[in-house]
Amino acid sequence: MCGDVPGDMSVVGFDDSRLARLSHIALTTVAQDTQQLIAIAGAVARLDGASISERELVVPPHLIVRGTTAPPTRSTSR
């Protein structure tokens, strides 16, 4: 049984591709700060063997809400 998006179910993608941004698709997505990731990767590449004080760097993702998600509907039957 297929459901209605976003009426019966929500759909979320990852990486905010160009396809997700098309108005007729409008996919809610989890996006990463690619500019920050590139800057970190470039900085790490330039270290060239120097010791690194931090071994893990976290770049928090963010949610871009578009047309494929909606709040859950409340069921009247319990």
Contacts in CASP RR format, 6 or more apart in sequence:
PFRMAT RR
TARGET T0000
AUTHOR 0000-0000-0000
METHOD contacts of the structure
MODEL  1
MCGDVPGDMSVVGFDDSRLARLSHIALTTVAQDTQQLIAIAGAVARLDGA
SISERELVVPPHLIVRGTTAPPTRSTSR
3 9 0 8 1.000
5 11 0 8 1.000
5 68 0 8 1.000
6 67 0 8 1.000
6 68 0 8 1.000
6 69 0 8 1.000
6 70 0 8 1.000
7 70 0 8 1.000
7 73 0 8 1.000
10 28 0 8 1.000
10 68 0 8 1.000
10 69 0 8 1.000
10 70 0 8 1.000
11 27 0 8 1.000
11 28 0 8 1.000
11 68 0 8 1.000
11 69 0 8 1.000
12 27 0 8 1.000
12 28 0 8 1.000
12 29 0 8 1.000
12 30 0 8 1.000
12 63 0 8 1.000
12 68 0 8 1.000
12 69 0 8 1.000
13 20 0 8 1.000
13 27 0 8 1.000
13 28 0 8 1.000
13 29 0 8 1.000
13 30 0 8 1.000
14 29 0 8 1.000
14 30 0 8 1.000
15 29 0 8 1.000
15 30 0 8 1.000
15 31 0 8 1.000
15 32 0 8 1.000
16 29 0 8 1.000
16 30 0 8 1.000
16 31 0 8 1.000
16 32 0 8 1.000
16 64 0 8 1.000
17 29 0 8 1.000
19 25 0 8 1.000
19 27 0 8 1.000
20 26 0 8 1.000
20 27 0 8 1.000
20 29 0 8 1.000
20 66 0 8 1.000
21 27 0 8 1.000
25 68 0 8 1.000
26 66 0 8 1.000
26 67 0 8 1.000
26 68 0 8 1.000
27 66 0 8 1.000
27 67 0 8 1.000
27 68 0 8 1.000
28 63 0 8 1.000
28 64 0 8 1.000
28 65 0 8 1.000
28 66 0 8 1.000
28 67 0 8 1.000
28 68 0 8 1.000
28 69 0 8 1.000
29 63 0 8 1.000
29 64 0 8 1.000
29 66 0 8 1.000
30 61 0 8 1.000
30 62 0 8 1.000
30 63 0 8 1.000
30 64 0 8 1.000
31 61 0 8 1.000
31 62 0 8 1.000
31 63 0 8 1.000
31 64 0 8 1.000
32 59 0 8 1.000
32 61 0 8 1.000
33 59 0 8 1.000
33 60 0 8 1.000
33 61 0 8 1.000
33 62 0 8 1.000
36 59 0 8 1.000
37 59 0 8 1.000
40 57 0 8 1.000
40 59 0 8 1.000
44 52 0 8 1.000
END
